[in-house]
Amino acid sequence: MSTTPDLSVEFAGIPLRNPVLTASGTFGYGVELEPFLDLRRLGGFVAKSLTLEPRHGNPPPRIAETPAGMLNAISLENVGVEAFIEEKLPAVPDGVPVIASVFGTEIELYAEVCKRLTGVPKVAGLEINASCPHVKAGGIEFGQSPDALGRLVRACRQATTLPLVVKLSPNVTSIAEMARVCEGEGASGIAAINTVQALEVDVETRRPMLSNGLGGLSGPAIRPVALRMVWQCAQAVSIPICGVGGISTGEDAVAFLLCGATAIQVGTASYLNPAAAGEVADGIAAYCERHGVASVRELIGALEHS
Ligand SMILES: Cc1cc2nc3c(=O)[nH]c(=O)nc-3n(C[C@H](O)[C@H](O)[C@H](O)COP(=O)(O)O)c2cc1C
């Protein structure tokens, strides 16, 4: 007789009813897609990256379709941390852990946003976006230099008592080294990966597809890259890892858990199907039932390899 599998996990000190979160920037501020998906079906919700002041993004075109993925250079358009706290957060249903994503063009600005979010009801943790590949000042430097990343994590750690997740850039030679730096500076968890820096060209106009030129590639195209990086991080550190990149089914999510992720995030898939994250959670449960797995925690790091 099969029993309902236990999907609960604890990620970075945050109890989650299941391992599925939304990925920053792909699910707005949590309520835009409400008619399609009740957030209470998920483990939690990661909001669009917030800066101290509201911020405009790049001019269009800033999204392009690519084979098995999409390219974006939105460039961190957001309402700013104060408007998020006052206008957006109250609409998020109670009982849904919110992880607020933090961005800044300088270390002090990241730290200030961390401070503002600390103690705010519903905010269960912070995710430091150290990895936006198409913002000229800030993200790319922090995400690509171990020294700058270390200073950033240290400053944010000092600025907040909340669980601190650091979202890493895949645009590095050794993601394991970056994960170790974060762990050394007191990060509570790692999210891997952000988009892969990429370029797409319109040969008719002989111009890049995006106004910004370079963009970030996401979707199924990057899933094997993300899996590889999650696996390498899991070998390198003992803090928990949240897997992100090309997840659109329960099986995709299970692959990340097997590679060592404790939780996962669904991003680009929500553009195709706004209910995707809920379906991923159902898919994990179905996998567990099919394989006689009593608790999803049994899957974490259970990849069999020689
Ligand atoms: C349109 C778009 C906007 C994004 N905005 C952010 C953001 O504000 N902060 C962030 O950390 N990541 C952002 N990302 C990256 C995603 O959170 C995620 O790391 C990446 O897309 C890989 O996951 P996926 O393949 O499931 O989309 C964005 C991605 C997309 C496609």
The ligand as a MOL file (V3000), in Angstrom:
LIG
                    3D

  0  0  0     0  0            999 V3000
M  V30 BEGIN CTAB
M  V30 COUNTS 31 33 0 0 0
M  V30 BEGIN ATOM
M  V30 1 C 13.2330 37.2130 -17.7020 0
M  V30 2 C 14.1610 36.7750 -16.6140 0
M  V30 3 C 14.4270 37.6370 -15.5410 0
M  V30 4 C 15.2950 37.2460 -14.5170 0
M  V30 5 N 15.5240 38.0960 -13.4740 0
M  V30 6 C 16.3290 37.6810 -12.4400 0
M  V30 7 C 16.5040 38.5120 -11.2930 0
M  V30 8 O 15.9430 39.5880 -11.1620 0
M  V30 9 N 17.3420 38.0540 -10.3190 0
M  V30 10 C 17.9700 36.8390 -10.3800 0
M  V30 11 O 18.7070 36.4630 -9.4550 0
M  V30 12 N 17.7830 36.0170 -11.4620 0
M  V30 13 C 16.9790 36.4230 -12.4630 0
M  V30 14 N 16.7760 35.5870 -13.5450 0
M  V30 15 C 17.4440 34.2590 -13.5740 0
M  V30 16 C 16.5080 33.1490 -13.0670 0
M  V30 17 O 16.1200 33.3700 -11.7260 0
M  V30 18 C 17.2000 31.7660 -13.1850 0
M  V30 19 O 18.3730 31.7530 -12.4060 0
M  V30 20 C 17.5750 31.4250 -14.6240 0
M  V30 21 O 16.5950 31.8840 -15.5240 0
M  V30 22 C 17.7870 29.9240 -14.8170 0
M  V30 23 O 16.6170 29.1980 -14.4870 0
M  V30 24 P 15.5200 28.7510 -15.6220 0
M  V30 25 O 16.2850 28.0950 -16.7200 0
M  V30 26 O 14.5810 27.8500 -14.8970 0
M  V30 27 O 14.8620 30.0090 -16.0740 0
M  V30 28 C 15.9090 35.9640 -14.5660 0
M  V30 29 C 15.6230 35.0930 -15.6400 0
M  V30 30 C 14.7520 35.4760 -16.6450 0
M  V30 31 C 14.4680 34.5080 -17.7630 0
M  V30 END ATOM
M  V30 BEGIN BOND
M  V30 1 1 1 2
M  V30 2 1 2 3
M  V30 3 2 2 30
M  V30 4 2 3 4
M  V30 5 1 4 5
M  V30 6 1 4 28
M  V30 7 2 5 6
M  V30 8 1 6 7
M  V30 9 1 6 13
M  V30 10 2 7 8
M  V30 11 1 7 9
M  V30 12 1 9 10
M  V30 13 2 10 11
M  V30 14 1 10 12
M  V30 15 2 12 13
M  V30 16 1 13 14
M  V30 17 1 14 15
M  V30 18 1 14 28
M  V30 19 1 15 16
M  V30 20 1 16 17
M  V30 21 1 16 18
M  V30 22 1 18 19
M  V30 23 1 18 20
M  V30 24 1 20 21
M  V30 25 1 20 22
M  V30 26 1 22 23
M  V30 27 1 23 24
M  V30 28 2 24 25
M  V30 29 1 24 26
M  V30 30 1 24 27
M  V30 31 2 28 29
M  V30 32 1 29 30
M  V30 33 1 30 31
M  V30 END BOND
M  V30 END CTAB
M  END
